[in-house]
Amino acid sequence: MLSNSVEHTPVLLNEAMTLLNVRPGGLYIDCTVGLGGHTEALLEKLGGHGRVIGTDRDRQAIEKARQRLSRFPNFELYHSNFKNLPLILSRLSLQAIDGCLVDLGVSSMQLTSAERGFSFRETGPLDMRMDREQKTSAAQLVHELTEDQLADIFRRFGEEPAARKIAATIVTERRTKRVRTTTELAELVERVKGRRPGSRIHPATQVFQALRIAVNQELEGLEEFLDAVIERLRPGGRLVVISFQSLEDRVVKQLFQKKAGRCICFRPGDACICPRQELVQILTKKPVVPSAEETAANPRSRSAKLRAVEKIGD
Ligand SMILES: C[S@@+](CC[C@H](N)C(=O)[O-])C[C@H]1O[C@@H](n2cnc3c(N)ncnc32)[C@H](O)[C@@H]1O
């Protein structure tokens, strides 16, 4: 069996730890523990003091992280969507936190396990659920949504130019046979779009991204969740978010700007309707991206963008 560190290499690890600015004895949250790489570094920085609470919606990840991090008595792990964090904190009677890390997207373990159905490179069931206790899978969306709904998902979440044609082909195809596997769907998309000569990007990349976002409802409630985290940060506490696709990064960027009191309605002067309340300071004017060395060593890191804010004192 592969070790956790091989199953997922934490992205922008040093940058994330530096920006979290770990305070001795502090209370930290890792919302997306995955295989536990970032969490382990955070716990080591805390050196046995303070407390770390972790969440992940994937039970397989939870089991692996639990084993890896069992030597830390100041670590608790919950199988939960991070959107439930306010509930978890209130059940634990915890009010304010010193820092929070959110490393969005999927882990390499999820991506490369054929049976999880995330990848067009491996033949597996069309699944894509991060939380396998959830009912809706990619196969269900592909077989139950209308042509309009599928096209909308491919366009909105994948920015796929051939969204309509792909949706129409799926609807025609599924009348006679089920699209059962990841590679069957990838081949269908390739038949519709063709393959650009010399391109290293598979033609089904955007459709797979779109379906994954839809299955896991990755954008729903993300802004409200980050807002709730900022509300719970102590003055000087920090929120660090790593995202891997532009739709998520846009949500993070705009929320940070709003919370930093910047105008995001782009109306001229006194027509601005933004609340303009300065609750955080933005620590990353431009998103932090992986170095050339990191992307060479871990190509999956190439699309990562890290943004961080610090809560302003009362
Ligand atoms: C990029 S991986 C995190 C890797 C981790 N930082 C590490 O070093 O191993 C993202 C993880 O977040 C989890 N995840 C994604 N969205 C989530 C959500 N809404 N709630 C809880 N966990 C989520 C996924 O299941 C996955 O394990």
The ligand as an SDF file (V2000), in Angstrom:
LIG
                    3D

 27 29  0  0  0  0  0  0  0  0999 V2000
   -6.6830   18.8990   -1.8690 C   0  0  0  0  0  0  0  0  0  0  0  0
   -7.2710   17.7290   -0.7320 S   0  0  0  0  0  0  0  0  0  0  0  0
   -6.5370   18.1980    0.7920 C   0  0  0  0  0  0  0  0  0  0  0  0
   -5.1770   17.6290    0.9800 C   0  0  0  0  0  0  0  0  0  0  0  0
   -4.5620   17.8980    2.3320 C   0  0  0  0  0  0  0  0  0  0  0  0
   -4.3640   19.3140    2.5580 N   0  0  0  0  0  0  0  0  0  0  0  0
   -3.2750   17.1380    2.5210 C   0  0  0  0  0  0  0  0  0  0  0  0
   -2.2190   17.7460    2.7340 O   0  0  0  0  0  0  0  0  0  0  0  0
   -3.3050   15.9030    2.4480 O   0  0  0  0  0  0  0  0  0  0  0  0
   -8.8930   18.2550   -0.5080 C   0  0  0  0  0  0  0  0  0  0  0  0
   -9.6780   17.4460    0.5040 C   0  0  0  0  0  0  0  0  0  0  0  0
  -10.7930   18.2400    0.8590 O   0  0  0  0  0  0  0  0  0  0  0  0
  -11.9240   17.4240    0.9970 C   0  0  0  0  0  0  0  0  0  0  0  0
  -13.0810   18.3040    0.7550 N   0  0  0  0  0  0  0  0  0  0  0  0
  -13.4030   18.9730   -0.3700 C   0  0  0  0  0  0  0  0  0  0  0  0
  -14.5320   19.6990   -0.1630 N   0  0  0  0  0  0  0  0  0  0  0  0
  -14.8930   19.4890    1.1210 C   0  0  0  0  0  0  0  0  0  0  0  0
  -15.9680   19.9620    1.9290 C   0  0  0  0  0  0  0  0  0  0  0  0
  -16.9140   20.7830    1.4370 N   0  0  0  0  0  0  0  0  0  0  0  0
  -16.0130   19.5750    3.2090 N   0  0  0  0  0  0  0  0  0  0  0  0
  -15.0740   18.7430    3.7340 C   0  0  0  0  0  0  0  0  0  0  0  0
  -14.0470   18.2440    3.0140 N   0  0  0  0  0  0  0  0  0  0  0  0
  -13.9600   18.6140    1.7150 C   0  0  0  0  0  0  0  0  0  0  0  0
  -11.7370   16.3350   -0.0290 C   0  0  0  0  0  0  0  0  0  0  0  0
  -12.4530   15.1810    0.3420 O   0  0  0  0  0  0  0  0  0  0  0  0
  -10.2210   16.1270    0.0060 C   0  0  0  0  0  0  0  0  0  0  0  0
   -9.8700   15.0860    0.8840 O   0  0  0  0  0  0  0  0  0  0  0  0
  1  2  1  0
  2  3  1  0
  2 10  1  0
  3  4  1  0
  4  5  1  0
  5  6  1  0
  5  7  1  0
  7  8  2  0
  7  9  1  0
 10 11  1  0
 11 12  1  0
 11 26  1  0
 12 13  1  0
 13 14  1  0
 13 24  1  0
 14 15  1  0
 14 23  1  0
 15 16  2  0
 16 17  1  0
 17 18  1  0
 17 23  2  0
 18 19  1  0
 18 20  2  0
 20 21  1  0
 21 22  2  0
 22 23  1  0
 24 25  1  0
 24 26  1  0
 26 27  1  0
M  CHG  2   2   1   9  -1
M  END
$$$$
